[in-house]
Amino acid sequence: MDMIITHQDFNPIIVGGIGGSGTRVVAKILEASGVYMGNYLNPQYDNILFSIFGSPSRFHWSFAQLKPYFNTFEKVHRGQKLALNDWLLLGNRVFEKHNRKNNLRNIKYVVRSGPTGHEARHWGWKNGPNQYFLPQLNQQYPNCFYVHTIRHGLDMAFSKNLRELNLWGPHFDIPSDHREEMLPVQQLIFWIKTNQWITEFCKANLPSRHYILRFDELCRFPEKVISELHHAIGLQSRTPLTELISIVEPPGSLGRYKMHDISFFNPTQIAAVQELGFHV
């Protein structure tokens, strides 16, 4: 069944959230629903090309500085012809010292593979750092729709994956403290600051163009949450709801915080978790 637009045609659909929040599942649901999410994705369903452009070093860049990168990203993503300036931007990423080898490999693959499904009426991409560039992306795409995936903050506090904290934490004034007993506190502070920042931005600037998807709720009530997501965007899925529900597989780590002592988190931090929609 072709996708039917029931109200405003949002383009693109952007998925973001802290790594480990369930963004991969959300991207797979959207893809199965008929949204073209790109054809060069890593196992986490991140769009590799946006990873190349959306690095932490560009967090404080203005929209004017980022716009040429957004333009080139969209052209490659949608299979459009690249101009000389686009090739120069791609080339500059290859010659940057950081991650040079991976950038070269990824750019070669993306350009060679070309688009598949660029004719889809809805298109978008998933990448965790989307959340950090949402103000600039909203300027680039004033008709975009943003899906923010958020998982219980106390579960995230006990994650062993510290990559995002190390990469993006300094931008939210979180000092480095590698003592093992301090890592859950740092992780929770990072979770609180980033999610408060993005939810406040969405309410103020994208009041009818965002959906906050709580991963824990998706795992418990997949039919309800998927239906709400479709309604918020305004699309009718080409895949039956029963098949979309089967994409949702609750991880074994769901509710892991209940196996830990959480008494060292202060009341203000616990209150922030509750204010963001989670029971403690």
Contacts in CASP RR format, 6 or more apart in sequence:
PFRMAT RR
TARGET T0000
AUTHOR 0000-0000-0000
METHOD contacts of the structure
MODEL  1
MDMIITHQDFNPIIVGGIGGSGTRVVAKILEASGVYMGNYLNPQYDNILF
SIFGSPSRFHWSFAQLKPYFNTFEKVHRGQKLALNDWLLLGNRVFEKHNR
KNNLRNIKYVVRSGPTGHEARHWGWKNGPNQYFLPQLNQQYPNCFYVHTI
RHGLDMAFSKNLRELNLWGPHFDIPSDHREEMLPVQQLIFWIKTNQWITE
FCKANLPSRHYILRFDELCRFPEKVISELHHAIGLQSRTPLTELISIVEP
PGSLGRYKMHDISFFNPTQIAAVQELGFHV
1 236 0 8 1.000
1 238 0 8 1.000
2 238 0 8 1.000
3 33 0 8 1.000
3 34 0 8 1.000
3 120 0 8 1.000
3 121 0 8 1.000
3 122 0 8 1.000
3 235 0 8 1.000
3 236 0 8 1.000
3 237 0 8 1.000
3 238 0 8 1.000
4 235 0 8 1.000
4 236 0 8 1.000
5 121 0 8 1.000
5 234 0 8 1.000
5 235 0 8 1.000
6 234 0 8 1.000
6 235 0 8 1.000
6 236 0 8 1.000
7 234 0 8 1.000
8 143 0 8 1.000
8 234 0 8 1.000
9 121 0 8 1.000
9 122 0 8 1.000
9 143 0 8 1.000
10 122 0 8 1.000
10 143 0 8 1.000
10 144 0 8 1.000
10 145 0 8 1.000
10 209 0 8 1.000
10 233 0 8 1.000
10 234 0 8 1.000
11 122 0 8 1.000
11 123 0 8 1.000
11 124 0 8 1.000
11 141 0 8 1.000
11 143 0 8 1.000
11 144 0 8 1.000
12 122 0 8 1.000
12 123 0 8 1.000
12 124 0 8 1.000
12 125 0 8 1.000
12 141 0 8 1.000
12 144 0 8 1.000
12 145 0 8 1.000
13 30 0 8 1.000
13 35 0 8 1.000
13 122 0 8 1.000
13 123 0 8 1.000
13 124 0 8 1.000
13 144 0 8 1.000
13 145 0 8 1.000
13 147 0 8 1.000
13 233 0 8 1.000
14 124 0 8 1.000
14 125 0 8 1.000
14 126 0 8 1.000
14 130 0 8 1.000
14 134 0 8 1.000
14 137 0 8 1.000
14 141 0 8 1.000
14 144 0 8 1.000
14 145 0 8 1.000
14 146 0 8 1.000
14 147 0 8 1.000
15 23 0 8 1.000
15 26 0 8 1.000
15 27 0 8 1.000
15 30 0 8 1.000
15 124 0 8 1.000
15 125 0 8 1.000
15 126 0 8 1.000
15 127 0 8 1.000
15 128 0 8 1.000
15 130 0 8 1.000
15 146 0 8 1.000
15 147 0 8 1.000
15 149 0 8 1.000
16 23 0 8 1.000
16 126 0 8 1.000
16 127 0 8 1.000
16 128 0 8 1.000
16 129 0 8 1.000
16 130 0 8 1.000
16 131 0 8 1.000
16 146 0 8 1.000
16 147 0 8 1.000
16 148 0 8 1.000
16 149 0 8 1.000
17 23 0 8 1.000
17 128 0 8 1.000
17 130 0 8 1.000
17 131 0 8 1.000
17 148 0 8 1.000
17 149 0 8 1.000
17 150 0 8 1.000
17 194 0 8 1.000
17 198 0 8 1.000
18 128 0 8 1.000
18 131 0 8 1.000
18 150 0 8 1.000
18 151 0 8 1.000
18 156 0 8 1.000
18 164 0 8 1.000
18 190 0 8 1.000
18 191 0 8 1.000
18 194 0 8 1.000
18 195 0 8 1.000
19 44 0 8 1.000
19 128 0 8 1.000
19 161 0 8 1.000
19 164 0 8 1.000
20 151 0 8 1.000
20 156 0 8 1.000
20 159 0 8 1.000
20 161 0 8 1.000
21 149 0 8 1.000
21 150 0 8 1.000
21 151 0 8 1.000
21 156 0 8 1.000
21 215 0 8 1.000
22 149 0 8 1.000
22 151 0 8 1.000
22 215 0 8 1.000
22 218 0 8 1.000
23 44 0 8 1.000
23 45 0 8 1.000
23 126 0 8 1.000
23 128 0 8 1.000
23 149 0 8 1.000
24 44 0 8 1.000
24 45 0 8 1.000
24 126 0 8 1.000
25 215 0 8 1.000
25 218 0 8 1.000
25 247 0 8 1.000
25 248 0 8 1.000
25 249 0 8 1.000
26 126 0 8 1.000
26 147 0 8 1.000
26 149 0 8 1.000
26 213 0 8 1.000
26 218 0 8 1.000
26 229 0 8 1.000
27 37 0 8 1.000
27 41 0 8 1.000
27 45 0 8 1.000
27 126 0 8 1.000
28 45 0 8 1.000
28 247 0 8 1.000
29 226 0 8 1.000
29 229 0 8 1.000
29 244 0 8 1.000
29 247 0 8 1.000
29 248 0 8 1.000
30 37 0 8 1.000
30 124 0 8 1.000
30 126 0 8 1.000
30 147 0 8 1.000
31 37 0 8 1.000
31 45 0 8 1.000
32 237 0 8 1.000
32 238 0 8 1.000
32 239 0 8 1.000
32 243 0 8 1.000
32 244 0 8 1.000
32 247 0 8 1.000
33 230 0 8 1.000
33 235 0 8 1.000
33 237 0 8 1.000
33 238 0 8 1.000
33 239 0 8 1.000
33 244 0 8 1.000
34 120 0 8 1.000
34 122 0 8 1.000
34 235 0 8 1.000
34 237 0 8 1.000
34 238 0 8 1.000
34 239 0 8 1.000
35 120 0 8 1.000
35 122 0 8 1.000
35 123 0 8 1.000
35 124 0 8 1.000
35 235 0 8 1.000
36 117 0 8 1.000
36 118 0 8 1.000
36 120 0 8 1.000
36 122 0 8 1.000
36 123 0 8 1.000
36 124 0 8 1.000
37 45 0 8 1.000
37 47 0 8 1.000
37 123 0 8 1.000
37 124 0 8 1.000
37 125 0 8 1.000
37 126 0 8 1.000
38 47 0 8 1.000
38 77 0 8 1.000
38 115 0 8 1.000
38 116 0 8 1.000
38 117 0 8 1.000
38 123 0 8 1.000
38 124 0 8 1.000
38 125 0 8 1.000
39 113 0 8 1.000
39 114 0 8 1.000
39 115 0 8 1.000
39 116 0 8 1.000
39 117 0 8 1.000
40 47 0 8 1.000
40 48 0 8 1.000
40 49 0 8 1.000
40 106 0 8 1.000
40 109 0 8 1.000
40 110 0 8 1.000
40 113 0 8 1.000
41 47 0 8 1.000
41 48 0 8 1.000
41 126 0 8 1.000
42 48 0 8 1.000
45 126 0 8 1.000
46 126 0 8 1.000
46 127 0 8 1.000
46 128 0 8 1.000
47 77 0 8 1.000
47 125 0 8 1.000
47 126 0 8 1.000
47 127 0 8 1.000
48 106 0 8 1.000
48 109 0 8 1.000
48 110 0 8 1.000
49 73 0 8 1.000
49 76 0 8 1.000
49 77 0 8 1.000
49 106 0 8 1.000
49 107 0 8 1.000
49 110 0 8 1.000
50 73 0 8 1.000
50 125 0 8 1.000
50 127 0 8 1.000
50 129 0 8 1.000
50 130 0 8 1.000
51 106 0 8 1.000
51 127 0 8 1.000
51 129 0 8 1.000
52 93 0 8 1.000
52 103 0 8 1.000
52 106 0 8 1.000
52 107 0 8 1.000
53 66 0 8 1.000
53 69 0 8 1.000
53 70 0 8 1.000
53 72 0 8 1.000
53 73 0 8 1.000
53 93 0 8 1.000
54 69 0 8 1.000
54 127 0 8 1.000
54 129 0 8 1.000
54 132 0 8 1.000
54 133 0 8 1.000
55 98 0 8 1.000
55 129 0 8 1.000
56 129 0 8 1.000
56 132 0 8 1.000
56 167 0 8 1.000
56 168 0 8 1.000
56 171 0 8 1.000
57 98 0 8 1.000
58 65 0 8 1.000
58 66 0 8 1.000
58 69 0 8 1.000
58 133 0 8 1.000
59 132 0 8 1.000
59 133 0 8 1.000
59 168 0 8 1.000
59 171 0 8 1.000
60 171 0 8 1.000
61 136 0 8 1.000
62 136 0 8 1.000
63 135 0 8 1.000
63 136 0 8 1.000
63 139 0 8 1.000
63 140 0 8 1.000
66 133 0 8 1.000
66 136 0 8 1.000
66 140 0 8 1.000
67 136 0 8 1.000
67 140 0 8 1.000
68 85 0 8 1.000
68 89 0 8 1.000
69 89 0 8 1.000
70 136 0 8 1.000
70 137 0 8 1.000
70 140 0 8 1.000
71 86 0 8 1.000
72 82 0 8 1.000
72 85 0 8 1.000
72 86 0 8 1.000
72 89 0 8 1.000
72 90 0 8 1.000
74 80 0 8 1.000
75 81 0 8 1.000
75 82 0 8 1.000
75 86 0 8 1.000
76 82 0 8 1.000
76 86 0 8 1.000
76 110 0 8 1.000
76 111 0 8 1.000
76 114 0 8 1.000
77 115 0 8 1.000
77 118 0 8 1.000
77 123 0 8 1.000
77 124 0 8 1.000
77 125 0 8 1.000
78 115 0 8 1.000
78 118 0 8 1.000
78 123 0 8 1.000
79 114 0 8 1.000
79 115 0 8 1.000
79 118 0 8 1.000
82 90 0 8 1.000
82 111 0 8 1.000
90 107 0 8 1.000
90 111 0 8 1.000
91 107 0 8 1.000
93 103 0 8 1.000
93 107 0 8 1.000
94 100 0 8 1.000
94 103 0 8 1.000
94 104 0 8 1.000
94 107 0 8 1.000
96 103 0 8 1.000
122 233 0 8 1.000
122 235 0 8 1.000
129 168 0 8 1.000
130 137 0 8 1.000
130 146 0 8 1.000
131 148 0 8 1.000
131 194 0 8 1.000
131 198 0 8 1.000
132 168 0 8 1.000
132 171 0 8 1.000
134 146 0 8 1.000
134 198 0 8 1.000
134 201 0 8 1.000
134 202 0 8 1.000
135 201 0 8 1.000
135 205 0 8 1.000
137 144 0 8 1.000
137 146 0 8 1.000
138 144 0 8 1.000
138 146 0 8 1.000
138 205 0 8 1.000
138 206 0 8 1.000
143 209 0 8 1.000
144 206 0 8 1.000
144 209 0 8 1.000
145 206 0 8 1.000
145 209 0 8 1.000
145 210 0 8 1.000
145 211 0 8 1.000
145 232 0 8 1.000
145 233 0 8 1.000
146 202 0 8 1.000
146 206 0 8 1.000
146 209 0 8 1.000
146 210 0 8 1.000
146 211 0 8 1.000
147 210 0 8 1.000
147 211 0 8 1.000
147 213 0 8 1.000
147 229 0 8 1.000
147 233 0 8 1.000
148 195 0 8 1.000
148 198 0 8 1.000
148 199 0 8 1.000
148 202 0 8 1.000
148 210 0 8 1.000
148 211 0 8 1.000
148 212 0 8 1.000
148 213 0 8 1.000
149 213 0 8 1.000
149 215 0 8 1.000
150 195 0 8 1.000
150 212 0 8 1.000
150 213 0 8 1.000
150 214 0 8 1.000
150 215 0 8 1.000
150 276 0 8 1.000
151 214 0 8 1.000
151 215 0 8 1.000
151 216 0 8 1.000
152 215 0 8 1.000
152 216 0 8 1.000
152 255 0 8 1.000
152 257 0 8 1.000
152 273 0 8 1.000
152 278 0 8 1.000
153 188 0 8 1.000
153 191 0 8 1.000
153 192 0 8 1.000
153 257 0 8 1.000
153 273 0 8 1.000
153 276 0 8 1.000
153 278 0 8 1.000
154 188 0 8 1.000
154 255 0 8 1.000
154 257 0 8 1.000
154 262 0 8 1.000
154 265 0 8 1.000
154 273 0 8 1.000
154 278 0 8 1.000
154 280 0 8 1.000
155 216 0 8 1.000
155 253 0 8 1.000
155 254 0 8 1.000
155 255 0 8 1.000
155 256 0 8 1.000
155 257 0 8 1.000
156 187 0 8 1.000
156 188 0 8 1.000
156 191 0 8 1.000
157 184 0 8 1.000
157 185 0 8 1.000
157 187 0 8 1.000
157 188 0 8 1.000
157 191 0 8 1.000
157 257 0 8 1.000
157 265 0 8 1.000
158 184 0 8 1.000
158 187 0 8 1.000
158 256 0 8 1.000
158 257 0 8 1.000
158 260 0 8 1.000
159 187 0 8 1.000
162 183 0 8 1.000
162 187 0 8 1.000
164 190 0 8 1.000
165 174 0 8 1.000
165 186 0 8 1.000
165 187 0 8 1.000
165 190 0 8 1.000
166 176 0 8 1.000
168 190 0 8 1.000
168 194 0 8 1.000
169 190 0 8 1.000
170 176 0 8 1.000
172 190 0 8 1.000
172 193 0 8 1.000
172 194 0 8 1.000
172 197 0 8 1.000
174 186 0 8 1.000
174 189 0 8 1.000
174 190 0 8 1.000
174 193 0 8 1.000
177 183 0 8 1.000
177 186 0 8 1.000
181 264 0 8 1.000
184 260 0 8 1.000
184 264 0 8 1.000
184 265 0 8 1.000
185 264 0 8 1.000
185 265 0 8 1.000
185 269 0 8 1.000
188 265 0 8 1.000
188 269 0 8 1.000
188 273 0 8 1.000
189 269 0 8 1.000
192 269 0 8 1.000
192 272 0 8 1.000
192 273 0 8 1.000
192 276 0 8 1.000
195 276 0 8 1.000
196 272 0 8 1.000
196 276 0 8 1.000
199 212 0 8 1.000
199 276 0 8 1.000
202 210 0 8 1.000
202 212 0 8 1.000
211 228 0 8 1.000
211 229 0 8 1.000
211 232 0 8 1.000
211 233 0 8 1.000
213 225 0 8 1.000
213 229 0 8 1.000
214 225 0 8 1.000
214 277 0 8 1.000
214 278 0 8 1.000
216 254 0 8 1.000
216 255 0 8 1.000
216 278 0 8 1.000
217 224 0 8 1.000
217 225 0 8 1.000
218 225 0 8 1.000
218 226 0 8 1.000
218 248 0 8 1.000
219 248 0 8 1.000
219 250 0 8 1.000
219 254 0 8 1.000
222 244 0 8 1.000
222 245 0 8 1.000
222 248 0 8 1.000
223 241 0 8 1.000
223 245 0 8 1.000
226 241 0 8 1.000
226 244 0 8 1.000
226 245 0 8 1.000
226 248 0 8 1.000
227 241 0 8 1.000
230 236 0 8 1.000
230 237 0 8 1.000
237 244 0 8 1.000
262 270 0 8 1.000
262 280 0 8 1.000
270 280 0 8 1.000
273 280 0 8 1.000
274 280 0 8 1.000
END
